[in-house]
Structures are given as C-alpha cells and as structure tokens.
C-alpha cells in the first residue's frame, strides 16, 4: 500500500526548514550514505546530518510525523530508521534502486519522500515507482508526503531546471506485511467515515472488535503511537 498525505507540515515550519536548506555549505555528496548498489546510480547532495541546524530541522519533522494521524495509521511506526534532507540540482538524478533492508540496525518496512519545493519551481525530479502495471510518477506539492513499501524499485528522474529539495526517511512498522497494514488502515478509514450515532453504534463496535483482534494477531512488540 502506498498513500499520499497532504500538509504534513504547516507553511511556517516548511519555510523555517527551507531557510536552513538554503545554506550551500551544509550539503555533501549523497553517495556517502548509500549502499554499494545504490552508490553506483546516486547523484545528488544531502545535508550533513552532524550539522546542528540540520539536526534541529530533522527533529521538528520527526515530531510532526509521529503526531500526524494519517502517517500513524498508515505506517504504524515502531521507530524511524533515518531522516535525511537531499537536494537535486540540474542534471542530478537517482537511478533505479531498492532501499536497504536495514538502516542503522533498524528494519525498513516503509520509505517516504516529503517534498519541500513547489513542483513548478523545478523541471524533472519526479519520484518514479516501478509497478507491474506500469510506472507511477510522483511530484507533489510542497509539504506533501508519499509513503510506500521499501522493497519497491524506484528512481528519481534528472532535474533539468531549478532545484528539488526533499526529505527522505524509513520506518520500521509494528506490522511487517503490506497487506495486513492495508487492512488495518482500511478499518481505521471505515471507522472515520461512519458517524458516531446511536444507529451506527453496533456497526462501529464490530469494526472496533475486528481491529482489536487483528492488532493482537499482527502487531510486533508493545510500541504504539
């Protein structure tokens, strides 16, 4: 299951984060964080994770993610493996690859891209997800996030004009299997669409019972946001 989430960050937070990312001296070659396979196809810049301002911006976004109900319900996070700002300038791209199964000792069940540039401010730079029924090209509004399984083959097309800023990250989920996460997400969505009225009370109770039962079957560990 892959989903779009709009407005993970408010406009003031996005502007504050982007102000940090305007500093050229905080960026280094993106290859330093890549695995052996990805290193061969990666051509971008990443913000130095040891920079104090970068650390502060990462912390702000981490808190926003772990308090956003749509992100919580879709990802069911145990922990975030890593958050990283990247920048693509003209002719930069990231060829087809699969994300590492473990990052810093954390299993990566889900990957995400949080777009930080307005889509009209740069040409190219689409995140392309390879699917059996055809590729999906994603280029979202500033502040929107795309969440997808980490075992997906994907790439970023060359930027031909402007600069593409984004944050990428990885999640270890309380539920390993994609199909199980989708069922739980659909149950939450159904509950949200069913008003809490007296007539709906029996149906809501049955949905809650199914949700609780499946959580007991599928959840790993005790962490729950």
Secondary structure, DSSP 8 states (H G I E B T S, - for coil): --EEE--SS-HHHHHHHHHHHT-GGGEEEGGGG--HHHHTTEE-EEE-TTSHHHHHHHHHHHHHHTT-HHHHHHH-EEEEEEEEEEEE-TT-EEEEE---SEETTEE--EEEEEE-S-GGGSEE--EEE--TT--EEE---TT-EEEEETTS-EEE--EEES-EEEEEEEEEESS--HHHHHHHHHHHHHHHHS---TTTHHHHHHHHHHHHHHHHHH--SS---
